Structures are given as C-alpha cells and as structure tokens.
Amino acid sequence: MKWLIWLLGMGVALAQPIRPSEESLRARARFTQSVQEGHYRILSGDPRGQRIDSIGQRLAGLARRPIPWTFTLVDTDEPNAACCGEGVVFVTTGLLKLNLDDDELAGVLAHEIVHGVRQHVDADYIEIAKLEKALEEYQLHRQRHGGETGETAEMREAYEFNRLNQQLQQANSYLRQKTPFSHAQESEADSMGLRLALSAGYKPQGLMSALQKLMAHQVAQFGERSLLGSKTHPPLPKRIERLIQIQNQLGY
C-alpha cells in the first residue's frame, strides 16, 4: 500500500506545479460568483456536508499537493459532483439521495480531486481569458486615444466592444452549463481516482458501484438513451467496464 501512495503522490507532484494555475483560480472565482448570484445554494453546517468534507480531506491529503481543499454540499435534486478548479469540489444533495456509502462517495470525490490536481479545468477557461484580455486591451486603447472621431468610427468602436463583450458572456454562459472535461480526461480521473481511493483505505470498487447506482437512476428517470454518454463523458457502461479492468489488473 505504501508504494501505491508514494507512486500516486510523486506522479502528480512531478506532473504539476505546486500552486493552482491561473485558470484554476479563475474557475474557483467563478464558482464563488455563481454561489453569490444564486445559481447554487450551499448547505453550510449540514452533517452531510461534514461527511463529504471529512472523506474529501482524507483523500486530498494523499494527493501530495500542499493547497487547501474545500468540499461543499449544494442543494439541488440533480445527482452530480464537480471540480470547479483545483481545490474546490461540490457534491449535490441529489447525488447523496442515491444512498452512497463511504467507499462509493470516496470513489466519486477521488475522481473529482484528480480533475483538480491534473488541472483538467484549465483548457476551458483559456478562451475566456483571451476574451477578457482582448476586452481589457480594447477598453484601455479607447481610454488612451479618446476613440476615433466621426459617426461611422463611433459606430464601429461600439460594434467591436459589444461583439467582444457578447462573446465573453456567451463563453461564460456555456461553461456554467457544461461539464468541462474530455473523454480522455474523464478516463484518467476514473483510473487515478480509483487508485487514490484505494491508497486512502477505501474499497477500489467504490466509484464503480456509485456509477452503477447513477446508471440505475438515469434509466429509471430517462430511459436507456440516457446511457449513450455525451461530448464530455463516455457512456456509463463503458466507464464501469474500464473500472472493472483496472480492478482486475490490481488484483481486486
């Protein structure tokens, strides 16, 4: 077991810098802003949240990255968990309604922690960073040069400003409504998350079992078509099959 903890910790530490990336910090800030704007309702002081934090901190402590982590319970019926930048994970009350035991919850949280330490969230915020920078530079240029003169020039400047601002708003809106990870990133989080949960003393079958419960819930709610997967997530049956293969390779 000790070699597994060391291997996981060293692999993550060597692959990533010590501090969260700028894009991860942006993602964390956007989650905080979404909470403030009422998109999410955090349940502070809830015993279920304390359970999530206890398991999450145990797992994050083995990731060998010296940054603080917060694990938050969000009140919504949608069964979900997500990493919102390195160091920030939320779990919904809808997911807990699937009656996950500690091993299953640890499997889910380990998956999200890997998204964070591998900084999978970064790529989706690069485009937003570019738009924000372009908008900032455009505004600075107008302030320095006082803008062009003439009705046509003013219309052109107003059009360019509104175009950049609209692109930025659309990008932010898109990110609020999607899970920002690719199939390859999800597979990596499944594989490394299983090993992280195992290194923390949880059963390696936890994530697989949690996905099986989620699959049963989705079929009951939306039928078999809900198992086809999406642009960001491989189909649940495929993820479960892959997890079984990894468990077999590890001798479980």
N, C-alpha and C positions, 0 to 999 in steps of 0.2 A: 504493500500500500504506500509506503514512504516514497518509493521510486516513482510511483504514479503522480503523487502530489508534486514532487520535485520536477518531473518532466513537464507537467502541465504548467506549473508556475514559471519555469525557465523559458518554455516555448513562448508564452505570452509576453514575458518581460523582454525577451530579446527581439520580438517582432514589433513592439510598440514603444513609443516614448513614455516617460514617466507620467507626465501630466496629460489631462484630456486635451484633445485637439481643439482648435478654434471652432471647427464645425460642430463638434460635440457640445461645446459650451453654448453655441447658438441654439442647438436643439433643446438643451436644458432650459434656456431662457424662454424659448417659445412654448414649452410645456407649462412653465410658470405663468406666462402671459395667458395661455388658454384657460388655466385654472381661474385666474383673476377675472377673465372675461365671461366666466360662467359656462364654458364648454364642458368642464368636468366639475364634479363635486367630490372633494376629498373627505373621507370619513376619519377625522382625527380622533385618537383616543379609543377607537373601536378595538376590542380584543382580537378580532380577526386580522386587523392591520398589524397588531403587535406580533401575532403569529407569523405573518408574512415577513415582517422586518427581522424577526429572530432567525428564521431559516435563511433569509437573504444575506444577512450579515455573516452567518456561518460560512456560506458559500463564497461570498465576495472576499472574505479573509484569506481564502486559499488561492485567489486569482493572482496574488503576488503583485498587485499594483496599488501603491500607497495613496489612494484617493478615497474620500468619503463617499459612501453609497447611501441612497435613500430608497426605501421600498414603500410604496404608497397604495392604499386601498381607495379605489374610485367607485362611486355609486352609479352603476348602470347595469341593465339586465344583459347586455351583450357579453358573452363569455370571451374574455380576452386578457392578454398580458402583453406589455410592450416595453421596449427600452427606448427612452427619449434622450439619447445622448449618454455618453459614458458616465456612470454614477447615478443614473435615475431610471428606476423601473416602476411601473404601476401595474396593479392587478385589479380586475373588476370584480364586483360582488357577483356578477353573472357567472364568472368562472368558478368562484367558490361554491356556487349552488350546484355544481357538478359533484360535490362531496369529495373533493380531492383529499387524500391522506397526506401525511408529511412527505413521504417519498415522491408522490406524484407532484405535489407543489414544489418540492425541491428540484425536480426534473424541469419543470416549467421555468422556475427562476434561474436555474443554471443556464438554460438556453438563452434567456434574455441577458444575463451577465456576459456571456460570450459575445453577443452582439455588441455590448458596450466595450469590452476590453479589446476586441478586434476592430473597433471603431467603424462598424458597418454603416452607421448612420451618416457618416461624413459625406459620401458621394451625393446624396440627395439634397444637401444644403449648399453644395458648391455653386450651383446655378443661381440660387437665391443670393449668395454672397456676391456673385458677379453683378447681378442686377442692382443690388443695394449700392455697390461701389460705383457703378455707372451713373445711378441716380444722384449719388452724392457729388461726384465729379461734375455732373451737368449743372447741378444747383450752384456749386462753387464757381464754375465758369460764368454763369449768369450774374452772380454777385460781383465778380471782379470786373467784368466788362460791361455791366449795365444792360446787357441784352442788345439785340440788334434793333435797328430803328425801322419804322415803316410798318404798315398794317400787315403786309404779307409776311415779313420777318417775324413779327409778334405771333402771328397765327402758326407759323412753322415751329417756333420755340414752344408754344403752348401744346401743339400736337406732339412733339418729341417728348416733352415732360410727361404728358398724360399717357403716352404709349409705354414709357418705361415704368411708370407707376402702376399701370394696369397689368403689365407682365409680372411685376413683383407681387401684386395682390393675387393674381391667378396662381402663381407658384406657391405662395403661402397657403392658399385655399386647397390646392391639390395635395400638399403634404399633410394637411390636417386630416385628410380623408383616405389616406393610403398607408399601408404598411411598407416602409421604405427599404425593403431588403429583397435581394435577388434569390433565385432558387439555389445558387451555389452558396450564398451566404447563409441561407436557412439550413442547408445540409451541413455546413461547417458548424453552425450553432448547435444543431442536433448532436453531432458527433462529439464535439468538445464539451458540450453541456452534459452529456451522459457521463463522460469521464470526470468532469468536475464534481457532479453529484456523488459519484462513486468515491472519489477521493475524500469527500466530506462525511462519508459513512452512511450515505443513503443507498437504497437499492438501485441498481442500474436500470431496472425496468420501470422506474417512476415516470419518466417522460412518455414512454410508450403507452403505459396504462392511462395517463392523462389524455393523450391523443385519442385513445380508444373511446374514452368517455365523451370527449368532444365530438368524435365522429358519430357516436350514437345519438347525441343531442342534435347535431345538424341534420341527420337523416330523419329524425322524428319531426323536426321543425320544417325542413325544406325539401325533403326527399333525396333520392340517390344522386341527383345532379349536383348537389352541394359538395360532393366528394371529388369533383373534377379538378380542383385546385384553382390557382389564379396566376396572374402575371408575377406575383411575388412569392407565392407559396406552392411547393409541389403538392400533389394530391395527398391527403392524409393516409390512405392505404400505402402509398409508396414510401412515405416517411416512416411509417410503422415497420414496413418490411426492411428498410435500411437499418433501423434501430435494432431489429432482431438480429441482423447480420453482424452488427458491431458487438452486441452482447455475446453472440456465439464465438466471435473472434477473441473476446476477453475471457471466455470460459464460463459464461453465465447462462 
